[in-house]
Amino acid sequence: MSESVLLEAERLVNGERAESYGDMKENWQKVTNVFNALTSRDLTVKESIFFMYAVKLVREEYQHKRDNPVDLAGYSQVLQRVQE
């Protein structure tokens, strides 16, 4: 049996992605800052995560790829950590 979407997301968020991109809270704050600078908006980190949910949901609606639900699960974990 293959690894579940949730386990894959957990592994990526706490392993490969953490090693590649550093602290997730700092990384998402930087992403949000860049988005705000480019758009003259004032999104919160939480809202920028919701924006990425939207990207993945639209992609999944167009065509299923495992990457979409894995990333949605990963973004949910990031959201939990940001809110703690």
Secondary structure in CASP SS format (residue, H / E / C, confidence):
PFRMAT SS
TARGET T0000
AUTHOR 0000-0000-0000
METHOD secondary structure of the structure
MODEL  1
M C 1.00
S C 1.00
E C 1.00
S C 1.00
V H 1.00
L H 1.00
L H 1.00
E H 1.00
A H 1.00
E H 1.00
R H 1.00
L H 1.00
V H 1.00
N H 1.00
G H 1.00
E H 1.00
R H 1.00
A H 1.00
E H 1.00
S H 1.00
Y H 1.00
G C 1.00
D C 1.00
M H 1.00
K H 1.00
E H 1.00
N H 1.00
W H 1.00
Q H 1.00
K H 1.00
V H 1.00
T H 1.00
N H 1.00
V H 1.00
F H 1.00
N H 1.00
A H 1.00
L H 1.00
T H 1.00
S C 1.00
R C 1.00
D C 1.00
L C 1.00
T C 1.00
V H 1.00
K H 1.00
E H 1.00
S H 1.00
I H 1.00
F H 1.00
F H 1.00
M H 1.00
Y H 1.00
A H 1.00
V H 1.00
K H 1.00
L H 1.00
V H 1.00
R H 1.00
E H 1.00
E H 1.00
Y H 1.00
Q C 1.00
H C 1.00
K C 1.00
R C 1.00
D H 1.00
N H 1.00
P H 1.00
V H 1.00
D H 1.00
L H 1.00
A H 1.00
G H 1.00
Y H 1.00
S H 1.00
Q H 1.00
V H 1.00
L H 1.00
Q H 1.00
R H 1.00
V H 1.00
Q H 1.00
E C 1.00
END
